[in-house]
Each structure stands twice: as C-alpha cells, then as structure tokens.
C-alpha cells in the first residue's frame, strides 16, 4: 500500500505537489469513487485509479530499449551535455531511470534503461557473462590472426586479461564482435592490440534481445515482459 499522491507522481509526469493538488480538486478516482485525500492508501496492483478521466497504468519497474545516436552521453544526467535519459518521452523521464550498461559517447546502438536496480545488477554482474554483440567498422579488414587473438582471451597493452571473445569478419572492413564482459573501451583496445583502429561501433544486441530495427536513432520503446526475460537467455 502507498499514498495516493506518491503513486500518481511515480506513474505520471506530475510532481508530488501537483498530484496532491489534483486529488484535492476531485480529478482522481479510486475504484470508481472520487478521492480528495492525497494521503489515502491504495494498492497499486489491485486498485483502479483514474486521473482526469484517464486510467493510470501501474508499472513497478519499467524497461526501455533505446537506439542511441552518436554524441549522446550514456548516463542518467549531465549538466553540460545531452544524455540518453534526455532522449526519452517526458512521462518516462519522471522516473529515476539509468542505463543498464554504458556505451561510449561516439558508440551507437542498443541501450537498456530501467529503474530496476536488481535487473541492472544481473546485467552487469561478471558471473552472469551476458553476451553483447557489436558491429565494428575498422580501418583495415580483419585477418585470421586477429580472430584467433580474440578467441584465445588476449592480454591488452595495459596488462589486463580479456575473456575469450568472438570476432566474425564481414566483407570489407567490418566485423561482428561478441563480448561477455565490459572493460573500459574494450573493443577499441582489443583491436588496437591487433594493430587495427575502430572507426565506428554499433551495439546490436544484449543477451538474447536484439535492437528493434524499427527504432530510428534516438527513438525508444518499452520492453514487453517476455523481452525482459529474453535478455538473460
């Protein structure tokens, strides 16, 4: 059970103060009856709540897929530059959302945002080894020596040892890379160790969930319950 004004502010774009004002003006019903007390307790899972005649949907947590464009910071907020959260619709930005795993500013593609800390922890926990696939554009074609270096679990110039990774050469200077960890600038550093320079990097999938091809850069949508589970398959 939680206060009505708190429930409204969590599920809509209203602040707690504005939600209380709406309740006092009679703009809110609970199970068909007008309620004017913002402190009234409601069960979000069973109570039918309306605001200005529109049903208020309840989401304990939300999970959002975003097709990140280049030049956007993959953080919740930054006073000097646009972030992935700034790209979301206003009704989602009202929640305390954060990216479950980051991309570099110049890297594009799939980002998952949520307000579910347990989900994010499972995504990032080293023991889970959730695979992430990337389309990489390089300055030269990938040779078999590079493929073998990725597969063996290479040691970076810093001395860090990487888990074995899959590198699949494509036509031209492109390749698909699958990682099971997320070291700082890892793909760029792995290719640099093989004397190759990464010119573009695009994340294609996380776990068993691919980026929705209908999402243009900067666009986002909520995940279905099944898609949330697919991440860990």
N, C-alpha and C positions, 0 to 999 in steps of 0.2 A: 504494500500500500504506500502511496505517496501523495503529497499535497497536489491539489488540482493545478495551482499556478505553476508549480515546478514541472508537472507533467506537460503542460502546454508549452512552456518555454523550451523543454527538451525536444519536443516533437514538431515545433513550428519555428518560424523566424522571430517570434515575439520574445522580448526580454521578460524576465520575471515580473518586473514592474508593470509592463504593458499587459501581460497576461492577467495579472490581478485586476487591472482596470477593466479589461474585457469581461471578466467574471462578474464584477460588481455592476456592470451595466446590463447584465442579463443576456449577454451574447453567447453564453456557454450552456449546453445541456449535458446532463449525465443520465444515461438510460432513459432519455425522453423527457426529463424534468429539468426546468431551468434551475441553475445553481448560482447563488450570488456570494457564496463564501469561498474565497480563494484558498482557505486552509482545509477545506473539506478533503478527506482522504478518498482516493479512488484506486481501484485495482486495474492497472493498465492492460492486463491480459484478459479481463472479462468485461470491463465497463465500456459502454458505447458513448463516446464523447463527441460532441459537435461544437464547432466554433463558427459563428456567423452562418449557421445552417449547413456547414460542410463537415463531413466526418473527419475526425483526426485519427490518422493511422498510427499504430504503435509499433515502433522498432526498438527493441532493447539495444541492439547494435546495428550499424549499417556498414556495408562493404561495397566499395565503389571501384570500378575499373576506369582508369584514365589513360588516354593516348597522349603521352607527354610530348610537347614540341620542344625543340632546341631553345636554349636561352632561359629556361624556367628552372628555378631552384627547387629541388626535391626535399623541401622541409615544410613544416606547418606554417611558419610565418617568418618574415624578414622585413625590417623597416626600410630597406634600401632597394629591394628587387622583388619582382613578382614570383610567387611560389605556386606549387601545384594546387594548394588549397584555394588560392585566389581564382583559379580557373573553374571552380565548382559552382553550381547554382546556389543562390543565396540561402535557400532552405537547408542545404547540407552544410554550408559554412557556419551555421549557428551551432553545430555540434563540435566537440573537441576532436577533430579528425587529424590524423597524422599518417604519413606514408609508411607502409609495412615493407621496409627495404628501400634504399635510395638509389637514384641514378645520378650521374654527373650532370652538371648544368648543360653540357652540349650533347648529352646522350638522349635519344628519343625512345618512344615506345611505351610499353606497358608498366603502369604503376598501380598498385592497390593501396587504397586509403581506407582507414577504418577508425572507429573509436573503441575497438575491442583489443585491449592490451594482451589478453591471452592468445588471440589469433596471431597478432604480430610477433609475439614471443615464439610461437610454434614455427612461424615462417622463417625466423632468423636464427633459431637455435642451431648451433653447429651439429648436434647429434641428429637432427632431422634431415639434413642434407637435401633440402627442397631444390630440385633442379631448376635452373633458369637458362633459357635459350636466347641467343643473340644473333642478329645478322650483322656481320662485320665487313666493312669496306676498308681495304688496305692499299698501300702504295705499290705493292707487287703481289703476284699470285702466291698462294700457299703451297709449299712443297711437302713431300712426304716426311722429310726430316722434322719439319715443324709439327706435323700431325703426330709423329712419334714422341716428340718432346712434350706435347700437351698430354698425351695418353700415359706417359710414364710418371707424371707428377713432378714437374720441373722445379728447380730452385731459382728464385728470382735474384736479380743483381743485389738486392738488399740482404740476401741470405734466407729469406722466408721460403718455406717449402709449400708448394701448392698440392692440393689433392689432384688425382688424375682427372683430366677434362677431355671432352670430345671436341675435336676440330674437324669439320667436314668441308673440304674445299668445294667451291662452286665455280661456275665459269667466270672468267676474268679475274678480278682481284677481290672477290667476295668469298666469305666462308660463314658457316653456321658453327657457333661455339656453345657448348652446354657446360655450365659450371654447377658445382654442388656446394659452393661456398661464396663468400663475398668480401674478399680483401680489397683494400683501397686501390682504385684504378686497376683492378686485377687484370682484365683482358688487355688493356694497353701495355701493362708492364710485362705480361707473358709474351706478347708479340714482340715487344722491344727486345726481350731476351733472345728472340729468334731473328733479330735484325730487320723487323718489319714495323711499319708505322701505321697505326689505326687512324683512318681519315673520317670514318663515321661508324656509329654504334647504335643499334636499334634493338630494344628488348622485344622478343616475340612471344614469350610465354613465361609463366611462373608455375611450377609444379605441373599438374595436368591441365591447366587452364590457359588457352591461347588468347592473345589480344583479339578482341572483336574487330573484324575487318571493316565493319560499318562505321566505326568511330574515326572521325577525322581528327587530325592533330588538335589537341585542346578540348576535345569532346569527352564526355564521361557518361556512365550509366551505373545503376545499382546492380549488384550481382544477385542471382537467384540463390536460394538455399542450396540447391544442387551444385551450383558453380562454386560456392564457398567450400564445399566438401571436396570438389574436384582438385582444388589447389594441392591437397595433400595426398592425392592418388599417385 
